[in-house]
């Protein structure tokens, strides 16, 4: 599977709608904030999280799909840092047995 197809398939419908709107807004975060009726910092955070998600989806340094998924959940704010670290440690410890 190509890298492009891999990361696109990893995006949710909401992510794809955001990317589409971003392109149509010519990358204007101000216009994006107005469209979504949220503050500039909030739209910036949404973009930063999406960028991190795409980086993780295309990263070759992540060893497993479990780790990739967990890191994406963290990057999206769904899992806190301590929980992510504990789960990764437990997963890696299990792999050593």
C-alpha positions in Angstrom: 0.0 0.0 0.0 1.3 3.4 -0.9 2.2 5.9 1.9 -0.4 8.3 0.6 -3.2 5.7 0.7 -2.0 4.5 4.1 -2.4 7.9 5.8 -5.5 8.9 4.0 -7.2 5.6 5.1 -6.2 6.4 8.7 -8.1 9.6 8.7 -11.7 9.8 10.0 -14.5 11.4 7.9 -14.2 14.4 10.2 -10.5 14.6 9.5 -11.0 14.5 5.8 -13.7 17.2 5.9 -11.3 19.4 7.9 -8.5 18.8 5.3 -11.0 19.6 2.4 -12.1 22.8 4.1 -8.5 23.7 4.9 -7.6 23.4 1.2 -10.6 25.3 0.0 -9.7 28.0 2.5 -6.2 28.2 0.9 -4.7 27.3 4.3 -6.2 30.3 6.1 -6.6 29.4 9.8 -8.5 32.6 10.3 -11.1 31.6 7.6 -11.2 28.1 9.2 -11.9 29.5 12.6 -14.7 31.7 11.2 -16.2 28.7 9.3 -16.2 26.4 12.4 -17.1 29.4 14.7 -14.3 28.7 17.1 -11.2 30.6 18.2 -8.0 30.7 16.2 -6.0 28.9 18.9 -8.6 26.1 18.9 -8.4 25.7 15.1 -4.6 25.8 15.4 -4.7 22.9 18.0 -7.0 20.9 15.7 -4.6 21.4 12.8 -1.6 20.5 15.0 -3.3 17.3 16.2 -4.1 16.4 12.6 -0.5 17.0 11.5 0.7 14.7 14.4 -1.8 12.0 13.4 -0.5 12.1 9.8 3.1 11.9 11.0 2.3 8.9 13.1 0.4 7.2 10.3 3.4 7.5 8.0 6.1 7.0 10.6 8.4 4.0 10.0 9.9 4.4 13.5 6.8 3.1 15.2 7.2 -0.6 15.8 3.6 -1.9 16.0 0.1 -1.0 15.0 -0.8 -1.1 18.7 1.8 1.6 19.4 0.8 3.6 16.4 -2.9 3.6 17.5 -2.1 4.4 21.1 0.2 7.3 20.0 -2.6 8.6 17.7 -5.1 8.5 20.6 -2.6 10.5 22.7 -2.0 13.0 20.0 -5.8 13.5 19.6 -6.1 14.2 23.4 -8.1 11.0 24.1 -5.4 9.4 26.3 -3.3 11.2 28.8 0.5 10.9 28.7 0.9 8.8 31.9 -1.7 6.3 30.6 0.0 6.1 27.2 3.4 5.4 28.9 1.9 2.7 31.1 0.2 1.0 28.3 3.3 1.1 26.0 5.4 -0.3 28.8 3.0 -3.1 29.5 2.7 -3.9 25.8 6.5 -4.0 25.4 7.0 -6.0 28.6 4.5 -8.6 27.3 6.4 -8.8 24.1 9.6 -9.7 26.0 8.0 -12.9 27.5 
